[in-house]
């Protein structure tokens, strides 16, 4: 490896020497880094820097003068390492793949591919970067992307359990930002605390909590203790986040609804009995309708056209109506939705965003436990059984797919860093 590096250096020095002899005005293209058998030149860095400035005229010079150049050199080193891996795997980029990228670029600029090519050629007159360089850059980027996707797909595995745990964390984090307005009745500690006194205080607080619950008289006692000095005291906690409240009370606060009474809860000053007055969200409420449904699906396919699918679903519906077999039997034996058929066709809670307006209106007109006449959606022909209907705040609903995407992005970032670190460790990298 060292001999190869010396060979490149000697070759570069001699080529530079003869270039100087032939033309004093010719500027030497310096080596900025060596990656295994590859050389990264100053002109490579300048080319990337030029494209950055062209894409964004507002590129600001950082406090550290060489910061941007260092980042570009690091980028080129990583790309060189990945391209070497791509070569080992014989990854080839086709002309069709390049053309698809050109089509996308042209569409973004609202021009044709031919106009894009003309623009590239016109721009190349004022720079050393011609159309062939442009195409080579596309090929290079595609090879890097293909290689990276292949490696990361083999390194990243996300289980259903991981998604569920992460989804739970997202929901908890969101709930902790809600502002809570509380009324408190509390039994304060005396100045000198010990285990026996705390135990006795807790017993007294428990007894009082039972009395409040049985009589539903929290507001009465709250006002009474507010006006009269007593061993119990009243206190108001206004619009504090759940995250902040957990610091005040040494307990997990399961606050879910208005007028909820919790306690007794151990806090900084004593044992508290709480009543939830208000739960304020950070965003405006946006209610949507959700349906809990079961379905039997007949899906059109290559061997079953839409007309035949419609005929089959009506045949099933008439048999259910005439009690030749049950809805559950039809779902298990005849439904094309193999994923839900083993769960009695249960699709869980589905929002109005999932179906079109006609389908949603159809669902709204169904009664609970009613089995519908056949209805068509984008997925095929359905017989629907409505189990339940509810209104939910869209802002409170965090999609499982969103949790998966966030988790995937985190893992991609982590595994890419690990992979690049491994590539560097097994390679010769020298920065000048």
C-alpha positions in Angstrom: 0.0 0.0 0.0 2.8 2.5 1.0 4.7 1.7 -2.2 1.5 2.5 -4.2 1.2 5.8 -2.5 4.9 6.6 -3.2 4.4 5.7 -6.8 1.4 8.1 -7.1 3.4 10.9 -5.4 6.5 10.4 -7.6 4.3 10.3 -10.7 2.4 13.4 -9.7 5.6 15.3 -8.9 7.2 14.4 -12.2 4.1 15.3 -14.2 3.8 18.6 -12.3 7.5 19.3 -13.0 7.2 18.7 -16.8 4.0 20.8 -16.8 5.9 23.7 -15.3 8.7 23.4 -17.8 6.2 23.4 -20.7 4.2 26.4 -19.3 5.1 28.6 -16.4 1.6 30.1 -16.4 -0.1 26.7 -15.8 -1.1 26.3 -12.2 -0.2 23.1 -10.4 -3.2 21.0 -9.3 -2.3 20.0 -5.8 -3.1 16.6 -4.2 -5.4 17.2 -1.2 -5.9 13.6 -0.2 -5.1 10.0 -1.0 -7.7 7.2 -0.6 -6.1 3.8 -1.2 -5.1 4.0 -4.9 -7.2 7.1 -5.6 -6.1 10.7 -5.5 -8.3 13.7 -4.6 -7.1 16.9 -6.3 -7.6 20.5 -5.4 -9.6 20.9 -8.6 -12.1 18.3 -7.4 -12.7 20.3 -4.2 -13.0 23.5 -6.2 -15.6 21.9 -8.5 -17.8 20.9 -5.6 -17.3 24.3 -4.0 -18.3 26.0 -7.3 -21.5 23.9 -7.6 -22.4 24.8 -4.0 -22.1 28.5 -4.7 -24.0 28.1 -8.0 -26.9 26.3 -6.3 -27.0 28.7 -3.4 -25.7 32.3 -3.9 -26.1 32.9 -0.1 -23.2 30.5 0.9 -21.6 32.3 3.8 -17.9 31.9 4.7 -17.7 30.3 8.2 -15.6 31.7 11.0 -13.0 29.0 10.3 -11.8 29.8 6.8 -11.2 26.2 5.7 -14.3 24.7 7.4 -16.2 24.3 4.1 -13.2 23.0 2.2 -12.6 20.4 5.0 -16.2 19.3 4.8 -15.9 18.9 1.0 -12.7 16.9 1.3 -14.4 14.6 3.9 -17.3 14.2 1.5 -15.1 13.3 -1.4 -13.1 10.8 0.7 -16.4 9.0 1.8 -17.6 9.0 -1.8 -14.3 7.5 -3.0 -14.5 4.7 -0.4 -18.1 3.9 -1.3 -17.3 3.9 -5.1 -14.5 1.4 -4.5 -17.0 -0.8 -2.7 -19.4 -0.4 -5.7 -16.6 -1.5 -8.0 -16.1 -4.7 -6.0 -19.8 -5.5 -6.4 -19.7 -4.7 -10.2 -22.4 -2.0 -9.9 -23.2 -0.5 -13.3 -25.4 2.5 -14.0 -27.4 2.2 -17.3 -28.2 5.0 -19.8 -31.9 4.6 -18.9 -31.2 5.3 -15.2 -29.3 8.5 -16.2 -32.0 9.5 -18.5 -34.6 9.1 -15.7 -32.6 11.4 -13.5 -32.4 14.0 -16.3 -36.2 13.8 -16.8 -36.7 14.5 -13.0 -34.3 17.5 -13.1 -36.1 18.8 -16.2 -39.5 18.4 -14.6 -38.4 20.3 -11.5 -37.4 23.3 -13.7 -40.5 23.0 -15.9 -38.5 22.4 -19.1 -37.9 19.6 -21.5 -34.9 17.2 -21.3 -33.5 18.7 -24.5 -33.7 22.2 -23.0 -31.9 21.0 -19.9 -29.1 19.5 -22.0 -28.8 22.8 -24.0 -28.6 24.7 -20.7 -25.8 22.4 -19.4 -23.9 22.8 -22.7 -24.3 26.6 -22.6 -23.1 26.8 -18.9 -20.1 24.6 -19.8 -18.7 27.3 -22.1 -17.8 29.5 -19.1 -16.5 26.6 -17.0 -14.4 23.5 -17.4 -17.4 21.4 -16.4 -19.0 20.0 -19.6 -22.0 17.8 -20.3 -20.0 14.6 -20.1 -18.9 15.6 -16.6 -22.5 16.3 -15.7 -23.5 12.7 -16.8 -20.5 11.2 -15.0 -21.5 13.0 -11.8 -25.0 11.5 -12.1 -23.6 8.0 -12.6 -21.3 8.5 -9.7 -24.2 9.6 -7.4 -26.3 6.7 -8.5 -23.6 4.2 -7.8 -23.1 5.6 -4.4 -26.8 5.5 -3.7 -27.2 1.9 -5.0 -24.2 0.7 -2.9 -25.3 2.6 0.2 -28.9 1.3 -0.1 -27.7 -2.3 -0.5 -25.4 -2.2 2.5 -27.9 -0.4 4.8 -30.8 -2.7 3.8 -28.7 -5.6 5.0 -27.6 -3.9 8.2 -30.9 -2.4 9.4 -33.6 -4.5 10.9 -36.7 -3.0 12.7 -39.0 -5.3 14.6 -42.7 -4.7 15.3 -41.9 -4.5 19.0 -39.3 -1.7 18.3 -41.9 0.3 16.4 -44.6 -0.1 19.1 -42.1 1.0 21.9 -41.0 4.0 19.8 -44.7 4.9 19.0 -45.5 4.8 22.8 -42.5 7.1 23.5 -43.7 9.6 20.8 -47.2 9.7 22.3 -45.8 10.1 25.8 -43.5 12.9 24.7 -46.4 14.7 23.0 -48.6 14.3 26.0 -46.0 15.7 28.3 -46.2 19.1 26.4 -49.9 19.5 27.2 -50.6 22.2 29.8 -52.6 21.1 32.8 -54.7 23.3 35.1 -55.1 21.7 38.6 -56.8 22.3 41.9 -55.0 20.7 44.9 -56.0 19.7 48.4 -52.9 18.7 50.2 -51.8 17.6 53.7 -48.4 19.2 54.3 -45.5 17.6 56.1 -44.3 19.0 59.4 -40.8 20.4 59.4 -39.0 17.3 60.8 -39.9 14.4 58.5 -39.4 10.8 59.4 -40.7 7.5 58.0 -43.3 7.0 60.8 -44.8 10.5 60.4 -44.8 10.2 56.5 -46.6 6.9 56.9 -49.3 8.4 59.2 -49.7 11.4 56.9 -50.3 9.0 54.0 -52.9 7.0 56.0 -54.8 10.2 56.8 -54.6 11.4 53.1 -55.9 8.0 52.0 -58.8 8.2 54.4 -59.7 11.7 53.1 -59.4 10.6 49.5 -62.0 7.9 50.1 -64.4 10.4 51.6 -64.0 12.8 48.6 -64.6 9.9 46.1 -67.7 8.6 47.9 -69.3 12.0 48.3 -68.0 13.5 45.0 -67.3 16.6 47.1 -63.8 17.8 46.0 -65.0 21.3 45.1 -66.7 21.8 48.5 -63.7 20.8 50.5 -61.3 22.8 48.2 -63.3 26.0 48.9 -63.7 25.2 52.6 -60.0 24.7 53.2 -59.3 27.8 51.1 -61.3 30.0 53.5 -60.5 28.2 56.8 -57.2 27.3 58.3 -57.0 23.6 58.7 -54.6 20.7 58.6 -55.6 20.3 54.9 -54.7 23.2 52.6 -55.9 24.3 49.1 -53.7 25.3 46.2 -54.1 26.1 42.5 -51.5 25.0 39.9 -52.2 26.9 36.7 -51.3 25.6 33.2 -48.1 23.7 33.8 -46.8 21.0 31.4 -47.1 17.4 32.4 -43.3 17.2 32.2 -43.0 20.0 34.8 -45.7 18.5 37.1 -43.8 15.2 37.2 -40.9 17.1 38.8 -43.3 18.5 41.5 -44.9 15.1 42.3 -42.8 12.0 42.8 -45.2 9.9 40.8 -46.3 9.1 37.3 -49.3 11.3 36.6 -51.8 9.5 34.4 -53.8 12.6 33.5 -56.3 11.7 30.7 -59.5 13.8 31.1 -61.1 16.9 32.6 -62.6 16.6 36.2 -60.4 13.6 36.8 -59.4 13.2 40.5 -56.0 11.7 41.4 -54.3 10.9 44.6 -53.1 10.9 47.2 -49.8 11.7 45.5 -46.5 12.3 47.2 -45.1 15.8 46.4 -42.4 18.2 47.6 -44.6 19.6 50.4 -46.8 16.7 51.4 -49.5 14.4 50.1 -51.8 15.9 47.3 -55.2 15.1 46.0 -55.6 16.6 42.6 -58.6 17.6 40.4 -58.0 18.3 36.6 -59.7 21.6 35.7 -58.4 22.0 32.1 -56.1 20.2 29.6 -54.8 22.7 27.1 -53.1 21.4 23.9 -50.3 23.1 22.0 -52.3 23.0 18.8 -55.9 23.7 17.8 -58.2 20.7 18.0 -58.9 19.0 14.7 -61.5 16.3 15.1 -61.9 13.5 12.6 -64.3 10.5 12.4 -62.9 7.0 12.8 -64.7 3.8 12.0 -64.0 0.4 13.6 -65.0 -2.0 10.8 -64.8 -5.6 9.7 -65.0 -6.4 6.0 -65.1 -9.1 3.3 -63.2 -8.0 0.2 -63.3 -9.2 -3.4 -60.5 -7.6 -5.3 -60.4 -7.3 -9.1 -57.3 -8.8 -10.7 -55.8 -10.1 -13.9 -58.1 -13.2 -13.8 -61.1 -11.4 -12.2 -62.3 -8.1 -13.8 -64.4 -5.5 -12.0 -67.7 -6.7 -13.4 -67.0 -10.3 -12.2 -65.8 -9.0 -8.8 -69.0 -7.1 -8.4 -71.1 -10.2 -9.4 -69.2 -12.3 -6.8 -69.6 -9.8 -3.9 -73.3 -9.6 -4.5 -73.6 -13.4 -4.6 -71.8 -13.5 -1.2 -74.0 -10.7 0.2 -77.3 -12.5 -0.9 -76.1 -15.8 0.7 -75.4 -13.9 4.0 -78.8 -12.1 3.7 -80.6 -15.5 3.0 -78.6 -17.1 6.0 -76.9 -19.7 3.8 -73.7 -18.8 5.7 -72.6 -16.1 8.2 -70.7 -12.9 7.6 -67.8 -14.4 9.6 -67.7 -17.5 7.4 -67.6 -15.4 4.3 -64.7 -13.3 5.7 -62.7 -16.4 6.6 -63.3 -18.5 3.5 -64.0 -16.1 0.7 -62.4 -12.7 1.4 -59.4 -11.7 -0.8 -57.9 -9.7 2.1 -55.7 -12.5 3.6 -54.1 -10.2 6.2 -57.4 -9.5 7.9 -59.4 -12.7 7.2 -57.7 -14.5 10.1 -58.9 -11.7 12.4 -62.5 -11.9 11.3 -61.9 -9.2 8.7 -61.1 -6.7 11.5 -59.4 -3.6 10.0 -59.2 -1.8 13.4 -59.9 2.0 13.6 -59.8 3.6 10.2 -60.1 7.4 9.7 -62.0 9.3 7.0 -58.6 10.1 5.4 -58.4 6.5 4.3 -61.4 6.3 2.0 -63.0 8.7 -0.5 -66.1 10.9 0.4 -68.6 8.5 -1.1 -67.3 5.6 1.0 -67.2 7.7 4.2 -70.8 8.9 3.7 -71.7 5.3 3.2 -70.1 4.3 6.5 -71.7 7.2 8.4 -75.2 5.9 7.3 -74.5 2.4 8.7 -75.8 1.5 12.2 -73.6 -0.4 14.7 -73.4 -4.2 14.0 -75.2 -3.6 10.7 -73.9 -5.5 7.6 -73.8 -3.3 4.6 -74.8 -3.9 1.0 -71.7 -4.2 -1.3 -69.7 -1.0 -1.8 -66.7 -0.2 -4.1 -63.5 1.5 -3.0 -60.0 1.9 -4.5 -59.2 -1.5 -3.1 -62.1 -3.5 -4.6 -65.6 -4.5 -3.6 -66.5 -4.7 0.2 -69.2 -6.0 2.5 -68.8 -3.9 5.7 -69.8 -4.6 9.3 -69.6 -1.4 11.4 -68.5 -2.2 15.0 -68.1 1.3 16.4 -67.6 5.0 15.5 -65.7 7.7 17.3 -64.4 11.3 17.1 -60.7 11.8 17.7 -58.4 14.7 17.7 -56.2 14.4 14.6 -53.3 16.1 16.5 -53.4 13.4 19.1 -53.2 10.6 16.5 -49.6 9.6 15.8 -49.4 7.2 12.9 -47.5 3.9 13.2 -46.0 4.5 9.8 -44.6 7.9 11.0 -43.0 6.2 14.0 -41.4 3.6 11.6 -40.1 6.3 9.3 -38.5 8.3 12.2 -37.0 5.1 13.7 -35.7 4.1 10.2 -34.1 7.5 9.6 -32.3 7.3 13.0 -31.0 3.8 12.3 -29.9 4.8 8.8 -27.9 7.7 10.2 -26.3 5.5 12.9 -25.5 2.5 10.6 -24.1 4.7 7.8 -21.7 6.3 10.3 -20.7 2.8 11.5 -20.2 1.6 8.0 -18.1 4.6 6.9 -16.0 4.2 10.1 -15.4 0.5 9.2 -14.4 1.5 5.6 -11.9 4.1 6.8 -10.4 1.7 9.3 -9.7 -0.9 6.6 -8.4 1.7 4.1 -5.4 4.0 3.6 -6.6 7.6 3.9 -4.1 10.5 4.0 -5.1 14.2 4.0 -2.5 16.8 3.1 
